[in-house]
Amino acid sequence: MTPSSASPAKASQSAQAVTSLAPETLRSWFQEHQDLIVIDVRSAAEFENMHIRGSYNVPLPLLSEHTDELAARLGSRVVLVCQSGARAEQARQRLGGAGISNAYVLAGGAPGFAEAGGDVVRGKSRWDLERQVRLAAGSLVVLGLAGGKFISPKIRLLAGGIGAGLTFSAATNTCAMGKAISAMPWNKAAEEPTRESAILRFPVAADVTPESKAS
């Protein structure tokens, strides 16, 4: 195999690889790079609870709806943040489809950055969305098993349904339960981000083309 024939394959593998950034590296970047943009894709309530100082809150559903418009406003150094990295990776893939191929996913999410001594802003304390999903799913499974034993065997189907839902969630990298729980009143922040308050806050990077972002 010649070098020229190997290059496209390596480039393809590189484009598909998850780009993870250590919390310690992000801390140093805040001091070294003026063009750094940190986007937190968690819900507004999670962001209100605790977030990295200087980060922008663009929840994943909002980012997904306005991916192209947001991508046109981003520079060359973008870091995506969530609770554990799963939602940030979804955001990275969506932005990748819009020409932002070098965005980073913060390892450990916002909690990992705080544990590493990073500068965070803390507000009203509430459980993060992923923890609420685990509680809801676990409770429904226990309810299904207990109901199947003491009330009717048919109730066990509830546990099976939750298991199937979690399997589908992992396979598709989506979470319908998370979306439903995020709409609950206790997960509503004082101000929910909108296109106008979140997406349009970023200046248009007119001199940055998709080709230069990928370089």
N, C-alpha and C positions, 0 to 999 in steps of 0.2 A: 504493500500500500504506500503510495507516494504521499508526501506532506500535503500537497494540494487537495488530494482526495480525502484526507483525514480532517482537514480544517472545518468543512461544513458540519460534520458529525459532532466535533467538539463544540462548535458554536451552538448547535441545537441542544446539546446536553447542558451547556452553560445557561441557555435561555430558560430551560425547564427547571433548573436547580432553585431550591428555596434559598434566598439570601438572608441569612440570619445575622443579627448584630448584637453583640454583647452589651449589657447595660454599662459596663465600664467604658466601652468605646463611645457610646452615646454621650456619656458625661464629658469626655474630652472633646467631642465634636462641638458641644455647646460653647466651649471656650475658643475653638480653633476655626470654626466655619460660620461665616455670616449668612451663607445661602441655605442653611439647614432649615427644613420644614418638618415638623413632627405632627402627624395626624393620628388622633385617637379615634378609632372606629367603633368604640363601645357606645352603649346607649347614653343619653344625656344624664340619666340618673346615676349611672356608674361613673361617668366623668365628673359629676358634681360631688360624688363621694370622695374620690381621690384621683388626681391626674398630674401628669408631668408639667411643671411650670413652663409656660411658653408654648404648649401644644395646642392644636386646633381640634375641636370636637366635630367630626363629620361621621355620624353613625353609619354603619355599613349599609342599611337600606337606602339612606340618602345618597351615599357615595355610589351605590349601584345604579340609582336612577339618573345621576348626573355625572357618570364617569368621564365621558368625553370632555364635558365642560370643565371639570376639575383638572383633568390631565393637561388641558391647554394652559392652565394657570400655574403649574408646578415647575420648579427649577430642576437642577441636576442632583440634589441631595435630599431625598425624601425617606423618612422613617415612619413606618406604620406600627401602631400600638393598639393592643386590646388587653384582655385579661390574661390569656395564656398563649396567644399566638395564632389560634385557629381563625378567628375573624380577620385578623390582620393579614393572614395568608390569602384569604379569599379576596380581600381588597387588593393585595399585590397582584393577583392573577387578573383581576378586572382592569386595573391600571395598566398591566402589561399588554392587554389587548388594545389599549388606547395609546400605546407608544411609550409608556413609562416602563422600561425594562430593567431599570437598575434601582428600584425601590427596595428598602431594607425592612425586614420584620424584626422588631425588638424581641429578643429572647427573654422569656419570663414575663413579658408584658409589663404593665405599669407596676404591679407588685414587685416584680424582680428588680425594676429600676429603683424603687424605694428601698428595697433590702440592700442594694448595692451602694446606698448613701446618696442617691440622686435627689435633686431638688423637686419635691412634689407639693401640691396644694391639697389640703384635706378639708372636706366639708361635712355635710350631713352623712352619718354612717348608715349604710344599708347593705344588705347582701348583694354581691355581684350576681349578674344574670346567670352565669354558668353554674354557680352554686344553687341558685333557685331551681334551675332545670333539674339538677341531680336530686334535690329534695322532692320535687314534684313527681319525677319518674319513679324514684324509690318508694314513695308513699303509695302511688297507684299500684305498683307491683305487690307490695305488702297487702294492700286492701283487696286486690284481686285474689291473692292466695288465701287470705283469711276468710273472705266472703265465699270462696269456693268450698271451703271446708265446713263452715258453720251455717251458710245460708243456701247456696245453690252452686253446683259444680259449674254452671254456665258462667258464673262471675269470674272464673279463672281465665276466661277469654280476655279479660281486661289486662291481666299480666302478660298474656301472649301478644296482645295488641301493642303494649308499651315496648316489649322486646323487639317486635317487628319494626316499630317506629324508630327505635334507636339504631337498629341495623341499617335502615334506609337513610337515616340522618348521617351515619358514618360513611356510607357508600356514596352519597351525593354531596357530602360536606355542607349540608344545610341543617336547619333546626327549626321546624315548625312550632315546636313547643316553646322554644326560646322567643320566637316572634310573638306568640300568644301571651306569654308571661310578661314580656316587655311592655305590653299594652295595658297591663293592670295599673290601677290608680297609684299604688305605692311605688311604682317604677317611673312615675312621671316627674320630671324635673320642673323647676319654676318656668324655664323657657326651653322649649324644644327647638333644636336647630332646624333651620329651613334653608332653602336654596339661597335666599337673600342674606340671611344672617351667617351662614356657614360658607357655602361655595363661593359667593361673590366677595367674600372677605379677602380672598387671595388675589393679588395683582396679576394681570395677564402677562405671562412671560412671552412677549411678542418676539423676542430675539432668540428664543429657544425652540428649536424644531424637534420633532420626534427622533430624527436621525442623530442630532447632537445629544439628546437625552440618553440614547442607547449606547453612545460611545464611552 
